[in-house]
Amino acid sequence: MSSEKVQFKVVADRSRCCGYGLCASVCPSIYKLDADGLVYLDSDLVPVELEEEAREGAAACPAEAIWLEEIK
C-alpha cells in the first residue's frame, strides 16, 4: 500500500460562474478572477499544502461552479 498523498485538481465551470468572487477571497492562490469577475485557474493542480483552502474556496461558490477531483 502506498503512503503517497492523493493529488487533486480543480474543475471550474466558467459557464456557471456568477462572478461573486468568494472562491478567490477564500483561496486567492488557486482561484483568480478575470476582468469580468469570472473565475479562472493558472493551474488546475492543487498543491497538497493548499488542498483544504482550495476545498473551502470551492465550497464557498454559491453557483457550485467549482469542485475538486482526485487525480488517478
C-alpha positions as CSV (number, residue, x, y, z in Angstrom):
1,M,0.0,0.0,0.0
2,S,1.4,3.4,-1.0
3,S,1.8,6.2,1.6
4,E,1.7,8.9,-1.1
5,K,-0.7,11.7,-0.6
6,V,-3.6,11.8,-3.0
7,Q,-3.4,14.7,-5.6
8,F,-6.4,16.8,-6.6
9,K,-7.2,19.0,-9.5
10,V,-9.7,21.9,-9.6
11,V,-12.6,21.9,-12.1
12,A,-14.1,25.3,-12.7
13,D,-17.2,25.5,-14.9
14,R,-17.0,29.1,-16.1
15,S,-20.4,28.9,-17.7
16,R,-21.9,28.5,-14.2
17,C,-19.8,31.2,-12.6
18,C,-21.8,34.2,-11.5
19,G,-18.8,36.3,-10.5
20,Y,-19.4,36.5,-6.8
21,G,-15.6,36.1,-6.2
22,L,-16.0,34.2,-2.9
23,C,-13.7,31.5,-4.2
24,A,-10.9,34.0,-4.8
25,S,-11.5,35.7,-1.4
26,V,-11.0,32.3,0.4
27,C,-8.2,30.9,-1.8
28,P,-6.5,33.5,-4.0
29,S,-3.6,31.2,-4.6
30,I,-5.8,28.9,-6.7
31,Y,-8.8,30.9,-7.8
32,K,-8.3,34.0,-9.9
33,L,-10.8,36.4,-11.4
34,D,-10.7,37.8,-14.9
35,A,-11.7,41.3,-16.0
36,D,-15.4,40.3,-16.0
37,G,-15.1,38.8,-12.4
38,L,-15.3,35.2,-13.6
39,V,-13.1,32.5,-12.1
40,Y,-10.1,31.1,-13.9
41,L,-7.1,29.0,-12.9
42,D,-3.5,29.5,-13.6
43,S,-3.2,25.7,-13.0
44,D,-5.8,23.1,-12.2
45,L,-3.4,21.2,-10.0
46,V,-3.8,21.7,-6.2
47,P,-0.6,21.7,-4.2
48,V,-1.0,19.4,-1.2
49,E,-0.5,22.3,1.2
50,L,-3.4,24.2,-0.3
51,E,-5.9,21.4,-0.5
52,E,-8.0,22.5,2.5
53,E,-8.0,26.1,1.4
54,A,-9.0,25.1,-2.2
55,R,-11.9,22.9,-0.9
56,E,-13.1,25.9,1.2
57,G,-12.9,28.2,-1.8
58,A,-14.9,25.7,-3.9
59,A,-17.5,25.2,-1.1
60,A,-17.9,29.0,-0.9
61,C,-19.2,29.2,-4.5
62,P,-23.0,29.8,-4.4
63,A,-23.3,28.7,-8.1
64,E,-21.5,25.4,-7.3
65,A,-19.3,26.1,-10.3
66,I,-16.1,24.7,-8.7
67,W,-15.1,21.3,-7.4
68,L,-12.1,19.2,-6.7
69,E,-11.4,15.8,-8.4
70,E,-8.9,13.2,-7.4
71,I,-6.2,12.7,-10.0
72,K,-5.9,8.9,-10.7
